[in-house]
Amino acid sequence: MMKQNPDREWSARDLSKEMRTNVDYAASQLAFLAYKGFINPTDDVCYKYHSESPYKPMVDQLEEYYNLHRPSVINCIYSQPIDSIRGFADAFKIKKD
């Protein structure tokens, strides 16, 4: 979304509205992406897509794959934490022998 609007400045509130998520989560993700160099802070609360990032080729590929295989990408994103949690919980199951 930020890549598609590279001149727009995004706050956590803006992003949370677009992504339909909570503001605190959006803020943490923006801070993480800025720390990793995917986006640039423009002030204390806003960020812009970093179009000169060394990650640009990877982001371009991800965007292309997402556009072609959206359900698969979404399923992968949402299935990972659940599978990890389920695996951890299964380790504590007591089997009746």
N, C-alpha and C positions, 0 to 999 in steps of 0.2 A: 504494500500500500504506500509506504513512504517512497519507494523507488519509482512508483508511477506518478508521484507528485514531488519531484526532487526540489522544487523551489519553495514548497510549503513548509512552514515551521509547525511542528507538532508538539503539543503539550500532552502530559499524561491524561488530562481530562478529554482532550480531543480524541486521542487514540482509544481511550476506554469507550467513548461513545460509538466510534466506528467499529470497534472490535466486539462490542457488547460484553465488556469485562469490567472488573472493578478498577478504580483509579489507582489504588496502591499497587496492584499487580502490574498495571501498565507502566507506572513510574519505575518499578524495579526492573522491568524488561528494557525500558529505554536506557536506564543507567547501565545495564549490562551490555547492551548493544553499543553504547558509546564507549565503554571501557574496552571492548574488543575491537573498536575501530570501524564498525559498520555504519555508524551515524555520528554526526558532530553536534555537540551542544552549541546553541546559538546564544543562550543566556542561561539563567539559573533554572528555568523551567521548560524551555523549548529545545527541540532537536530537529535537524534536517538530515536527509539521506546523504551519505558520503559517497558521491559518485566517482571519486578518485581513489576509493579504497582498494587496497590490493586484493580484497575479497570480491570485487566486482564480477569477475568471470564466474565464480562459484554462485553468486547471487543471481546472475543472469540464467545460469543453468537450472537453478532451483525454481526460478520463476517460470521458465519454459516447461519444466516437468510438472509443476503445480497446475499450469494451465491445461496440460494434456491429460493429467491423471489426478485431478483434484480429490476424488473420493479416496483414492489410495493414500495420498499424502495426509489427508485429514484423519483417516483411520490409523495410520502409523503414529501420528502425533498423540492421539487420544488413547491408543492401546498400550503404549509403552509404560506409563506409570502404573496403570492398573495391573499389568502383567507382573511388574516388579513387586508390587505390594502383595499380589496374590501369591507369588512364589515365596516371598518372605513369610507370609502367614501360613502357607502350607508346611513350612519347615517346623512349625510348632504343633501340627496336628498329632494327636495321640491315636495310634492304631490299636484296635482291639484284636488281640491274638488269642 
